[in-house]
């Protein structure tokens, strides 16, 4: 007789492993965290872990998915806020994601260390695809509104949205490089601001906006990460 799986209980137990991994990554670091650490944290068996995850890397994928989902859930309401113009929505989307990361400073620092490892290249690529899939629809709606209101000049809102996501991912890569360079003391804050400004200007041109229309990172987040 086939075994019946309680889907809800399965999901809750799986999420408990993700929760524990987030805590341990923040306190110990991903490389230093072992499967046994997770088992000790949850008083679980090794078999229980491998019931939900094929490997430690599979757990990392789940952790990254959780971070992405939580960050986007925090800013998604902006896209449907009828009180905001398209430009305001776009700006709040960018600064909201930046602010969300800043509020989770220690966790983000721990994940930055994971991100630099060549061993995690597959996870990085999967995150990129997930980001495009999650953000492109939100951005398409915002850009459609901007075009309808005469604030943005684009031929295809959907196409422009995918380009904007690509720019956001590029800006994220640049921000990581700049962050590491600032920690090493090899670049100035002015150089950081110039790098971010270049991406902002490119985004404004793609959407047909005037120079200075958008802000990708608020001042508080800029100083927290690069000051």
C-alpha positions as CSV (number, residue, x, y, z in Angstrom):
1,X,0.0,0.0,0.0
2,X,1.5,3.4,-1.0
3,X,2.7,5.6,1.7
4,X,0.6,8.8,2.3
5,X,2.5,12.0,2.5
6,X,1.1,14.9,4.6
7,X,2.0,17.7,2.3
8,X,1.5,20.5,4.8
9,X,3.6,18.7,7.5
10,X,6.3,17.9,5.0
11,X,6.5,21.6,4.0
12,X,6.6,22.8,7.6
13,X,9.4,20.4,8.5
14,X,11.4,21.3,5.4
15,X,11.0,25.0,6.2
16,X,12.4,24.3,9.7
17,X,15.6,23.1,8.1
18,X,15.8,26.3,6.0
19,X,15.1,28.5,9.1
20,X,17.9,26.7,11.0
21,X,20.3,27.1,8.1
22,X,19.6,30.8,7.9
23,X,20.4,31.1,11.6
24,X,23.6,29.1,11.3
25,X,24.8,30.7,8.2
26,X,24.5,34.1,9.9
27,X,26.3,33.0,13.1
28,X,28.8,30.5,11.8
29,X,29.0,31.0,8.0
30,X,27.9,28.6,5.3
31,X,31.3,26.9,4.8
32,X,31.7,26.3,8.6
33,X,28.1,25.0,9.0
34,X,27.8,21.3,8.8
35,X,24.8,19.0,8.3
36,X,25.4,17.8,11.8
37,X,25.1,21.4,13.1
38,X,21.6,21.4,11.6
39,X,20.7,18.1,13.1
40,X,21.8,19.3,16.5
41,X,19.9,22.5,16.1
42,X,16.7,20.7,15.3
43,X,17.3,17.5,17.2
44,X,16.7,15.7,13.9
45,X,18.2,12.6,12.3
46,X,20.5,12.5,9.3
47,X,17.9,10.6,7.4
48,X,15.4,13.4,8.1
49,X,17.7,15.9,6.5
50,X,18.3,13.8,3.4
51,X,14.6,13.2,3.1
52,X,14.2,16.9,2.2
53,X,17.5,17.8,0.7
54,X,19.9,15.8,-1.6
55,X,22.9,17.7,-0.3
56,X,24.1,20.8,1.6
57,X,24.2,22.6,-1.7
58,X,20.5,21.8,-2.2
59,X,19.8,23.3,1.2
60,X,21.7,26.5,0.1
61,X,19.5,26.7,-2.9
62,X,16.4,26.6,-0.6
63,X,18.0,29.3,1.6
64,X,18.6,31.6,-1.4
65,X,15.1,31.0,-2.7
66,X,13.7,31.9,0.7
67,X,15.8,35.2,0.8
68,X,14.6,36.1,-2.7
69,X,10.9,35.3,-1.9
70,X,11.0,37.2,1.4
71,X,12.6,40.3,-0.2
72,X,10.2,40.4,-3.1
73,X,7.2,39.8,-0.9
74,X,8.2,42.9,1.1
75,X,8.3,45.2,-1.9
76,X,5.6,43.6,-4.2
77,X,2.7,45.7,-2.8
78,X,4.4,48.8,-4.2
79,X,3.6,47.5,-7.8
80,X,-0.2,47.6,-7.1
81,X,-0.4,50.8,-5.1
82,X,-2.8,53.0,-7.0
83,X,-1.6,56.1,-5.2
84,X,1.9,55.9,-6.8
85,X,3.1,57.0,-10.2
86,X,5.1,54.5,-12.2
87,X,8.3,56.3,-11.4
88,X,7.5,56.3,-7.7
89,X,6.8,52.6,-7.9
90,X,10.0,51.8,-9.7
91,X,12.1,53.9,-7.2
92,X,10.4,52.3,-4.2
93,X,11.0,48.9,-5.6
94,X,14.7,49.5,-5.9
95,X,15.2,51.3,-2.6
96,X,12.9,48.8,-0.9
97,X,15.1,45.9,-1.9
98,X,18.2,47.8,-0.9
99,X,16.7,48.7,2.5
100,X,15.5,45.1,3.1
101,X,19.1,43.9,2.6
102,X,20.5,46.6,4.9
103,X,18.1,45.6,7.6
104,X,19.5,42.1,7.4
105,X,23.1,43.3,7.5
106,X,24.7,40.2,9.2
107,X,22.9,37.7,7.0
108,X,23.8,39.5,3.9
109,X,27.5,39.6,4.9
110,X,27.4,35.9,5.5
111,X,25.8,35.3,2.1
112,X,28.3,37.5,0.3
113,X,31.0,35.0,1.5
114,X,29.0,32.2,0.0
115,X,28.4,34.1,-3.2
116,X,32.1,34.5,-4.0
117,X,32.8,30.8,-4.1
118,X,33.2,29.2,-7.5
119,X,31.6,26.0,-6.0
120,X,28.3,27.9,-5.8
121,X,28.1,29.1,-9.5
122,X,25.1,26.9,-10.2
123,X,23.2,28.4,-7.3
124,X,24.1,31.9,-8.5
125,X,22.8,31.1,-12.0
126,X,19.5,29.6,-10.6
127,X,19.0,32.7,-8.5
128,X,19.4,34.9,-11.5
129,X,16.8,33.0,-13.4
130,X,14.4,33.0,-10.4
131,X,14.9,36.8,-10.1
132,X,14.1,37.4,-13.7
133,X,11.0,35.2,-13.4
134,X,9.8,37.0,-10.2
135,X,10.6,40.6,-11.0
136,X,9.9,40.8,-14.7
137,X,6.1,40.6,-14.3
138,X,6.1,43.3,-11.5
139,X,8.2,45.6,-13.7
140,X,6.1,45.0,-16.8
141,X,3.0,46.3,-15.0
142,X,4.9,49.3,-13.7
143,X,6.3,50.1,-17.1
144,X,3.0,49.7,-18.8
145,X,1.5,52.2,-16.4
146,X,4.4,54.6,-17.0
147,X,3.9,54.3,-20.8
148,X,0.1,54.8,-20.5
149,X,0.6,57.9,-18.3
150,X,3.2,59.3,-20.7
151,X,6.0,59.1,-18.2
152,X,8.0,56.4,-19.9
153,X,8.9,55.9,-23.6
154,X,9.3,52.2,-24.5
155,X,8.1,50.1,-27.3
156,X,7.6,46.9,-25.4
157,X,7.0,47.0,-21.6
158,X,7.7,43.3,-21.3
159,X,10.9,43.5,-23.2
160,X,12.0,46.6,-21.3
161,X,11.2,44.8,-18.0
162,X,13.6,42.0,-18.8
163,X,16.3,44.5,-19.7
164,X,15.7,46.3,-16.5
165,X,16.1,43.1,-14.5
166,X,19.3,42.4,-16.3
167,X,20.5,45.8,-15.4
168,X,19.5,45.2,-11.8
169,X,21.5,42.0,-11.7
170,X,24.5,43.8,-13.2
171,X,24.2,46.6,-10.7
172,X,24.1,43.9,-7.9
173,X,27.3,42.4,-9.2
174,X,28.9,45.8,-9.4
175,X,27.8,46.6,-5.9
176,X,29.5,43.5,-4.6
177,X,32.7,44.4,-6.3
178,X,32.5,47.9,-4.9
179,X,31.7,46.7,-1.4
180,X,34.7,44.4,-1.4
181,X,36.9,47.1,-2.8
182,X,35.8,49.6,-0.1
183,X,36.5,47.0,2.6
184,X,40.0,46.6,1.1
185,X,40.4,50.4,1.0
186,X,41.2,50.4,-2.7
187,X,38.4,52.8,-3.9
188,X,36.8,56.0,-2.7
189,X,33.1,56.6,-1.9
190,X,33.0,58.9,-4.9
191,X,34.0,56.0,-7.1
192,X,31.2,53.9,-5.6
193,X,28.7,56.7,-6.3
194,X,29.9,57.1,-9.8
195,X,29.5,53.3,-10.5
196,X,25.9,53.3,-9.2
197,X,25.2,56.5,-11.1
198,X,26.2,54.8,-14.4
199,X,23.7,52.1,-13.9
200,X,21.0,54.6,-12.9
201,X,21.6,56.6,-16.1
202,X,21.5,53.5,-18.2
203,X,18.1,52.6,-16.6
204,X,16.7,56.1,-17.2
205,X,17.7,56.0,-20.9
206,X,16.1,52.5,-21.4
207,X,12.8,53.8,-20.0
208,X,13.0,57.1,-21.7
209,X,13.2,59.1,-18.5
210,X,15.0,62.3,-17.9
211,X,18.3,62.3,-16.1
212,X,17.9,62.3,-12.3
213,X,14.4,60.7,-12.4
214,X,15.5,57.7,-10.4
215,X,17.4,56.6,-7.3
216,X,18.6,53.1,-7.1
217,X,19.9,53.2,-3.5
218,X,18.9,55.6,-0.8
219,X,21.6,57.6,1.1
220,X,21.3,55.6,4.3
221,X,21.8,52.3,2.6
222,X,24.7,53.7,0.6
223,X,26.5,54.8,3.7
224,X,25.8,51.6,5.6
225,X,27.3,49.5,2.8
226,X,30.0,51.7,1.5
227,X,30.6,54.5,4.0
